[in-house]
Amino acid sequence: MKTIPIISSSELKNLSSENLIILDARVGKDIKQSYLEKHIKGARFIDLDKDLAEIGENAAFGGRHPLPSIEKFATTLSNLGIAESSHIVIYDDKNGSNAAARAWWMLRSFGLENVHVLSGGIQSAEKENIEFSSGEETFEKAPLIKKEDWIFPISSLEEVESQLKSNSSTVIDVRDAYRYRGESEPIDLVAGHIPGAINIPFSENLDENGLFLNPVILKEKYHELLKNNPENLIIHCGSGVTACHTILALDYAGFPIPKLYVGSWSEWSRREGKEIAKEI
């Protein structure tokens, strides 16, 4: 039976599992200190830059958040006490769009099945009066899990370019519309988008309260947006993090897992000779 990838705060509050591991995947300046000051009781901190990426010297090759090797990630999981039998719930403070969805993608792509993202994030947990704590959490390491490679499909810059030229795939840019249009770019060096990519902002996966839309609504929405052709999708964002939010939403809605272009705009926009489109 397929695991539903989204969990509500009320479900988490009532969850009783001896194998439960909660991961705090918030990002930002001094975020480890924020974690130490306040986090869901028992939550273990996972760092986007150190645990969920292996940042290289040149973002033109791999983007700002390239995936770590499968071996390095296995060590990270061992250090976090995560075993194959673990029931994992991940949260951040941006409705899953920061590192929670990226952690979900990596854990599932590593081969772990029982993995959820907390809908509404830490704010939802606070509203539900879930118990919080402070300081470091103590836990034991888990035996190392050995895997050969990521399970979920990954796309490269070269494949994205080839697929767009042959009109063989639909490339979805999930960044905010103003970034896609090229009005301004708050993170990367150049504003604009990959020519031929369409824009479906990840925020459209959420309701007015920052919670994931009902999967039935998501399914109808994406069927309409994709003109009933949800095959051959490549999802990207700025650096392969927020893109996982839309992959998560598509999985929640019952679609097949699409390809993730990890390098995303941060790679494409820095690579010499690549065309940049704008709509301004």
VMD Tcl script that draws the C-alpha trace (Angstrom):
set ca {
  {0.00 0.00 0.00}
  {1.36 3.39 -1.04}
  {2.31 5.76 1.79}
  {0.47 9.08 1.77}
  {3.32 11.62 1.80}
  {1.53 14.41 3.70}
  {0.62 14.38 7.38}
  {-1.43 16.97 9.31}
  {-0.49 18.37 12.70}
  {-3.48 16.69 14.32}
  {-2.37 13.34 12.88}
  {1.17 13.93 14.11}
  {-0.09 14.88 17.56}
  {-1.96 11.61 17.85}
  {0.77 9.50 16.30}
  {2.20 6.78 18.47}
  {5.10 4.95 16.91}
  {8.20 3.60 18.59}
  {10.02 4.04 15.27}
  {9.01 7.71 14.84}
  {11.78 10.16 13.95}
  {10.95 13.84 13.42}
  {13.33 15.97 11.36}
  {13.57 19.76 11.61}
  {14.57 20.95 8.13}
  {14.28 24.70 8.55}
  {16.83 26.86 6.75}
  {18.13 30.38 7.14}
  {20.64 32.49 9.01}
  {21.48 31.12 12.47}
  {18.88 28.38 11.96}
  {20.70 25.88 14.17}
  {20.39 28.38 17.01}
  {16.67 28.76 16.26}
  {16.37 24.98 16.42}
  {18.16 24.88 19.77}
  {15.85 27.56 21.12}
  {12.64 25.85 20.01}
  {11.69 22.75 18.04}
  {9.07 20.01 18.10}
  {9.93 17.75 21.00}
  {12.31 15.01 19.89}
  {13.00 16.56 16.48}
  {16.50 16.09 15.06}
  {18.07 18.88 13.03}
  {18.94 18.23 9.39}
  {20.97 20.84 7.52}
  {20.18 21.68 3.88}
  {23.70 22.78 2.97}
  {25.59 20.06 4.86}
  {23.23 17.05 4.91}
  {20.94 17.46 1.90}
  {23.48 18.88 -0.57}
  {27.15 18.75 -1.43}
  {27.92 22.28 -2.51}
  {30.63 22.56 -5.14}
  {33.00 25.36 -6.12}
  {31.12 26.37 -9.28}
  {27.31 26.44 -9.38}
  {27.48 26.47 -13.19}
  {28.08 22.75 -12.84}
  {25.49 21.25 -10.51}
  {23.73 24.38 -9.28}
  {23.68 25.79 -5.75}
  {22.49 22.58 -4.07}
  {23.82 19.49 -5.86}
  {22.86 16.16 -4.36}
  {25.42 14.52 -2.10}
  {26.68 11.08 -3.00}
  {24.43 8.22 -1.96}
  {27.22 7.02 0.35}
  {27.46 10.39 2.12}
  {23.71 10.53 2.59}
  {23.75 7.02 4.05}
  {26.23 8.25 6.66}
  {23.98 11.25 7.40}
  {21.03 8.92 8.00}
  {23.12 6.72 10.27}
  {24.21 9.77 12.28}
  {20.56 10.82 12.62}
  {19.59 7.39 13.92}
  {17.48 6.59 10.86}
  {16.95 2.92 10.05}
  {15.00 1.19 7.27}
  {12.12 0.67 9.72}
  {11.95 4.33 10.79}
  {8.73 6.32 10.45}
  {9.96 9.78 9.44}
  {8.08 13.10 9.64}
  {9.81 16.23 8.30}
  {8.88 19.86 8.82}
  {10.20 23.31 8.00}
  {8.78 26.81 8.41}
  {7.85 27.47 4.78}
  {4.98 25.03 4.18}
  {7.37 22.29 3.11}
  {8.89 24.38 0.33}
  {12.30 24.82 1.89}
  {14.20 21.69 2.81}
  {11.35 19.48 4.10}
  {10.27 18.45 0.61}
  {13.90 18.03 -0.49}
  {14.53 15.76 2.52}
  {11.37 13.80 1.63}
  {12.56 13.37 -1.97}
  {16.00 12.19 -0.85}
  {14.70 9.81 1.81}
  {12.18 8.26 -0.58}
  {14.71 8.19 -3.41}
  {17.11 6.46 -1.02}
  {14.52 3.70 -0.68}
  {12.80 4.52 2.61}
  {9.04 4.19 2.39}
  {7.43 5.57 5.55}
  {8.21 9.28 5.06}
  {5.87 12.25 5.51}
  {6.04 16.04 5.27}
  {4.10 18.02 7.87}
  {1.47 20.14 6.13}
  {1.70 23.74 7.30}
  {5.07 23.19 8.93}
  {6.11 24.33 12.37}
  {3.43 27.03 12.40}
  {0.73 24.39 12.06}
  {2.32 22.37 14.88}
  {2.21 25.44 17.13}
  {-1.48 25.99 16.37}
  {-2.18 22.35 17.20}
  {-0.36 22.76 20.53}
  {2.10 19.99 19.74}
  {4.73 19.77 22.46}
  {7.94 21.71 21.85}
  {11.38 21.48 23.38}
  {14.78 23.21 23.33}
  {18.44 22.25 23.32}
  {20.06 19.23 21.72}
  {18.23 15.92 21.45}
  {20.05 12.74 22.40}
  {19.72 9.59 20.31}
  {21.78 6.67 19.12}
  {23.23 6.19 15.67}
  {21.66 3.59 13.42}
  {23.41 0.88 11.40}
  {24.59 2.12 8.00}
  {22.15 1.40 5.18}
  {23.88 0.66 1.90}
  {22.27 1.70 -1.38}
  {23.61 1.81 -4.93}
  {21.93 4.94 -6.31}
  {18.93 7.26 -6.09}
  {15.66 5.59 -7.09}
  {13.73 8.63 -8.34}
  {14.53 9.94 -11.82}
  {16.95 12.84 -12.20}
  {17.50 15.08 -15.21}
  {20.62 16.94 -16.33}
  {21.04 20.31 -18.02}
  {21.85 18.53 -21.26}
  {18.71 16.41 -21.10}
  {16.52 19.43 -20.29}
  {17.91 21.24 -23.32}
  {17.50 18.20 -25.57}
  {13.96 17.44 -24.39}
  {12.84 21.03 -24.91}
  {14.32 21.14 -28.41}
  {12.54 17.93 -29.39}
  {9.37 18.90 -27.51}
  {9.55 15.53 -25.75}
  {9.01 16.69 -22.17}
  {7.15 19.39 -20.27}
  {9.62 21.36 -18.15}
  {7.98 23.04 -15.15}
  {9.61 25.97 -13.36}
  {8.05 26.19 -9.87}
  {9.59 29.52 -8.84}
  {7.44 32.58 -8.15}
  {6.01 34.14 -11.30}
  {8.03 37.36 -11.00}
  {11.27 35.35 -11.00}
  {10.13 33.27 -13.98}
  {9.16 36.41 -15.91}
  {12.56 37.93 -15.21}
  {11.30 40.97 -13.33}
  {13.93 40.47 -10.64}
  {16.06 37.69 -9.18}
  {16.68 37.67 -5.41}
  {19.08 34.72 -5.28}
  {20.75 33.86 -8.57}
  {22.92 36.09 -10.75}
  {20.58 36.50 -13.71}
  {16.81 36.94 -13.93}
  {14.64 34.99 -16.36}
  {13.82 31.39 -17.18}
  {14.79 28.43 -19.34}
  {13.28 28.97 -22.82}
  {10.35 26.61 -23.31}
  {9.77 25.94 -19.60}
  {6.31 26.68 -18.25}
  {5.64 28.32 -14.87}
  {3.48 26.67 -12.19}
  {4.56 28.26 -8.87}
  {4.86 25.77 -6.01}
  {2.62 28.06 -3.94}
  {-0.31 26.87 -6.07}
  {-0.02 23.51 -4.27}
  {-1.27 25.19 -1.09}
  {-4.50 26.67 0.20}
  {-4.95 30.11 1.75}
  {-3.75 28.75 5.11}
  {-0.49 27.37 3.74}
  {-1.69 23.76 3.90}
  {-1.43 21.30 1.02}
  {-4.54 21.20 -1.14}
  {-6.67 18.09 -1.01}
  {-5.13 15.45 -3.31}
  {-8.31 15.28 -5.40}
  {-8.11 19.03 -6.01}
  {-4.41 18.79 -6.81}
  {-5.08 16.01 -9.30}
  {-7.78 18.01 -11.08}
  {-5.60 21.12 -11.05}
  {-2.57 19.47 -12.62}
  {-4.63 17.57 -15.18}
  {-6.02 20.92 -16.30}
  {-2.68 22.75 -16.21}
  {-0.95 19.95 -18.11}
  {-3.84 19.48 -20.54}
  {-4.41 15.92 -19.32}
  {-0.85 14.98 -20.28}
  {1.03 14.40 -17.01}
  {3.71 12.24 -18.62}
  {7.35 13.13 -19.29}
  {7.64 15.93 -16.75}
  {10.87 17.59 -15.62}
  {10.55 19.79 -12.53}
  {12.98 22.54 -11.58}
  {13.26 25.65 -9.43}
  {16.25 27.75 -8.37}
  {18.50 25.00 -7.01}
  {16.56 21.74 -6.88}
  {15.02 22.30 -3.44}
  {11.61 23.93 -3.94}
  {11.07 21.76 -7.03}
  {10.67 18.85 -4.63}
  {7.57 20.58 -3.22}
  {5.80 20.12 -6.55}
  {7.11 16.57 -6.92}
  {5.69 15.91 -3.45}
  {2.35 17.46 -4.44}
  {2.21 15.37 -7.62}
  {2.93 12.21 -5.65}
  {0.23 13.19 -3.13}
  {-2.20 13.62 -6.03}
  {-1.41 10.15 -7.35}
  {0.78 11.05 -10.33}
  {4.01 9.18 -11.18}
  {7.18 10.72 -9.76}
  {8.55 13.10 -12.44}
  {12.19 13.89 -13.09}
  {13.98 16.42 -10.88}
  {16.42 18.78 -12.58}
  {18.67 19.30 -9.58}
  {20.89 22.02 -11.07}
  {17.81 24.08 -11.97}
  {17.98 27.80 -12.76}
  {21.12 28.29 -10.66}
  {23.02 26.00 -13.03}
  {21.37 26.96 -16.31}
  {21.70 30.73 -15.74}
  {25.41 30.40 -14.93}
  {26.34 28.05 -17.77}
  {28.06 29.89 -20.58}
  {26.12 30.11 -23.81}
  {22.70 29.08 -22.49}
  {19.78 31.15 -23.75}
  {17.75 33.04 -21.16}
  {14.10 33.98 -21.70}
  {12.14 36.82 -20.10}
  {8.53 37.95 -20.24}
  {8.73 41.62 -19.32}
}
mol new
graphics top color blue
foreach p $ca { graphics top sphere $p radius 0.5 }
foreach p [lrange $ca 0 end-1] q [lrange $ca 1 end] { graphics top cylinder $p $q radius 0.2 }
display resetview
